[in-house]
Amino acid sequence: MRGLNRFLYYGVSCVLALTATAISAVAQDTSAIVLMYHRFGEAKYPTTNTRLDQLDAHIAYLKDNGFQVRPLPDIVAALKSGAPLPPKTLAITIDDAYKSVITQALPRFKQAGFSFTVFAATEAIDKKYSDIMSWDDVRALAASGVTIGAHGHTHPHMPALSAKDVRQDLATMMARFKAELGTAPTLFAYPFGEAGREDIDMVRAAGFVAAFGQNSGPVYAEVDLFLLPRFALNENYGAMERFKLVVNTKPLRATDLIPNDPVLRVNPPMLGFKVKDPPGSLQGLSCFGPRDERLALMITGANVAIKPDSAFPQGRARVNCTLKANNTWYWFGQEFLAGGATEGVAVHARYKK
Ligand SMILES: [Zn+2]
């Protein structure tokens, strides 16, 4: 950061032609990468597992290429305040509190000097599932500086529950965390990455500072703090080629998202967003739908509108938009729920009004 500040100082004092717009564009370059893992070295579960050789390669790449692995609460605080973050800032998150975090990831991250966050669902710990951490494990992690985040009590498909049941799940979860850890978490990750606008509002009302989905893309200052993106890694998405691509992306700073609710009322939906400070011509923008199909874009100035030809399939439906400029990939991803939640679970009637 010091280097950037020095650049700005000399820029302001020496180059009179530098406009105020250019200065603020540099100063507001606030973004970071957040990674999401689940299990480590558990080959039986390829959709959530990361092989140990993959994990070792990820760690080596981050160390060899100057990435600044920071605690997630620090990054969220910077996003909230608009404070700048050093280039190559990255956070590691791990969902579901599997035991392989302790046996495999903890020693490796500790040796690398990497902090991380575990999003835990409290009921699975209470029920003492054989592959899930115990409360003693969670307390030991917290004591060693690992951030403990919340992931629901029953790990529910939140949009499938009544509002009353969502509030109850959150209240039970908070009570369990307070009883076992003495404190309540401030960061939340929606189970399955699924949340409708009402669920998001209830998570905010429960006292959380920010919440993560499972949409891809870097986090950035203008992002919705309660729909923060993360890049998911598993055996299929953990290959080095993709890893290098995602950790080196920059945000496409999308704002004014339409629709405002990830649970779709109309399918196919009419999607829209505005790009703040586009890094290059938006004519080079590509967006892909849930079947990896290229979506037709209507671009007017900084506004992007998308009208998919066909309905999104039932369940989680992701849209990813990328733009290459200045030899860098700029990325923005959104996640929707179309027709119902994953695993064939219908969304609650409150989302059908
Ligand atoms: Zn989970």
Boltz pocket constraint, residues with backbone or C-beta under 6 A from the ligand:
constraints:
  - pocket:
      binder: B
      contacts: [[A, 95], [A, 96], [A, 151], [A, 155], [A, 190], [A, 191], [A, 192]]
      max_distance: 6.0
